[in-house]
């Protein structure tokens, strides 16, 4: 694959440090969530992953919607990223909640969401590695 764009970010001190993108547009303190014993005073990798996945999936949905000539420009995607023990380490699970415009019927919406799941780079990267549930609301 030839990359059309490459994002670059550096994190220091793991979950208790800072994440900075090479262009400076992201510069965030990182902190372990309170639910995992941290102080929760910064963002965490799961939140960053959720934000990226939601945005990426929304773009993929827009693409397949345009191809099908269905207006999904008012759709909203919420990504829920869970972390938990998996064997000796940790694993992730994802639920993508897709809120489609009322003008999109259920069958068409399901087809578009499933097509977006085939197109989205995050979905392609996680397929076979992370359980991803698609929920249409």
C-alpha positions as CSV (number, residue, x, y, z in Angstrom):
1,X,0.0,0.0,0.0
2,X,1.2,3.5,-0.9
3,X,0.3,5.9,1.9
4,X,-1.7,8.9,0.8
5,X,-1.1,10.6,4.2
6,X,0.9,9.7,7.3
7,X,0.0,11.0,10.7
8,X,2.9,11.2,13.2
9,X,2.4,11.4,17.0
10,X,4.7,10.8,19.9
11,X,3.7,9.7,23.4
12,X,6.0,10.0,26.4
13,X,5.7,8.2,29.8
14,X,2.9,5.9,28.6
15,X,-0.5,6.4,30.1
16,X,0.8,9.0,32.5
17,X,2.5,11.3,30.0
18,X,1.7,13.4,27.0
19,X,0.7,12.8,23.4
20,X,1.8,15.3,20.7
21,X,1.3,15.2,17.0
22,X,4.1,16.3,14.7
23,X,2.2,19.3,13.5
24,X,1.3,20.3,17.1
25,X,-2.5,20.1,16.5
26,X,-2.7,17.5,19.2
27,X,-1.0,18.2,22.5
28,X,-2.7,16.3,25.3
29,X,-1.9,15.2,28.8
30,X,-2.5,11.4,29.2
31,X,-3.7,9.8,32.4
32,X,-4.9,6.4,33.5
33,X,-8.7,6.4,33.8
34,X,-10.1,6.4,37.4
35,X,-11.8,3.1,36.6
36,X,-8.3,1.6,36.1
37,X,-6.8,3.1,39.2
38,X,-5.6,6.4,37.8
39,X,-6.4,10.0,38.5
40,X,-8.4,10.5,35.3
41,X,-6.9,14.0,34.9
42,X,-6.0,13.5,31.2
43,X,-7.2,11.6,28.1
44,X,-6.3,8.0,27.5
45,X,-5.5,5.8,24.5
46,X,-9.0,4.3,24.5
47,X,-10.6,7.7,24.2
48,X,-8.2,8.7,21.4
49,X,-9.0,5.4,19.6
50,X,-12.7,5.9,20.1
51,X,-12.6,9.4,18.6
52,X,-10.5,8.3,15.6
53,X,-12.7,5.3,14.9
54,X,-15.9,7.3,15.2
55,X,-14.6,9.9,12.8
56,X,-13.2,7.5,10.3
57,X,-16.3,5.3,10.3
58,X,-18.4,8.4,9.8
59,X,-16.3,9.3,6.7
60,X,-16.6,5.8,5.4
61,X,-20.4,6.0,5.9
62,X,-20.5,9.3,4.0
63,X,-18.6,7.7,1.1
64,X,-20.8,4.7,0.7
65,X,-23.9,6.9,1.2
66,X,-22.8,9.1,-1.7
67,X,-22.0,6.1,-3.9
68,X,-25.6,4.8,-3.1
69,X,-27.1,8.2,-3.6
70,X,-28.4,8.2,0.0
71,X,-28.0,11.3,2.1
72,X,-26.4,10.3,5.4
73,X,-24.7,13.7,6.0
74,X,-26.6,14.1,9.3
75,X,-25.5,10.7,10.6
76,X,-23.6,10.5,13.9
77,X,-21.2,7.7,15.0
78,X,-20.4,7.0,18.6
79,X,-17.5,4.5,19.3
80,X,-17.4,2.8,22.6
81,X,-14.0,1.3,23.3
82,X,-13.6,-1.1,26.2
83,X,-10.4,-2.5,27.6
84,X,-10.1,-5.6,29.7
85,X,-8.0,-8.6,30.6
86,X,-7.4,-11.0,27.7
87,X,-5.2,-13.9,28.5
88,X,-1.9,-12.7,30.1
89,X,-2.4,-9.2,28.7
90,X,-5.2,-6.8,27.7
91,X,-7.6,-6.6,24.8
92,X,-10.1,-4.2,23.4
93,X,-13.7,-4.4,22.3
94,X,-15.6,-1.8,20.3
95,X,-19.3,-1.0,19.8
96,X,-20.1,1.4,17.0
97,X,-23.4,3.1,17.5
98,X,-24.6,4.7,14.2
99,X,-27.5,7.2,14.4
100,X,-28.9,7.6,10.8
101,X,-31.2,10.3,9.6
102,X,-34.9,9.5,9.8
103,X,-35.1,9.6,6.0
104,X,-33.0,6.4,5.7
105,X,-35.1,3.2,6.1
106,X,-33.8,0.4,8.3
107,X,-32.8,-2.0,5.5
108,X,-30.9,0.7,3.5
109,X,-29.3,1.9,6.7
110,X,-28.1,-1.6,7.6
111,X,-26.6,-2.1,4.1
112,X,-24.8,1.2,4.3
113,X,-23.4,0.6,7.8
114,X,-22.2,-2.9,6.7
115,X,-20.6,-1.4,3.6
116,X,-18.9,1.3,5.6
117,X,-17.5,-1.4,7.9
118,X,-15.9,-3.0,4.8
119,X,-14.4,0.4,3.7
120,X,-13.3,2.0,6.9
121,X,-9.6,1.7,7.5
122,X,-10.1,1.3,11.3
123,X,-12.5,-1.5,10.6
124,X,-10.1,-3.1,8.3
125,X,-7.2,-2.8,10.8
126,X,-9.2,-4.3,13.6
127,X,-11.0,-7.1,11.7
128,X,-10.1,-10.4,13.2
129,X,-8.3,-8.7,16.1
130,X,-11.0,-6.9,18.0
131,X,-14.7,-7.7,18.4
132,X,-16.7,-4.9,16.8
133,X,-20.4,-4.7,17.2
134,X,-22.5,-2.5,14.9
135,X,-25.6,-1.0,16.4
136,X,-28.0,1.2,14.3
137,X,-30.0,3.6,16.4
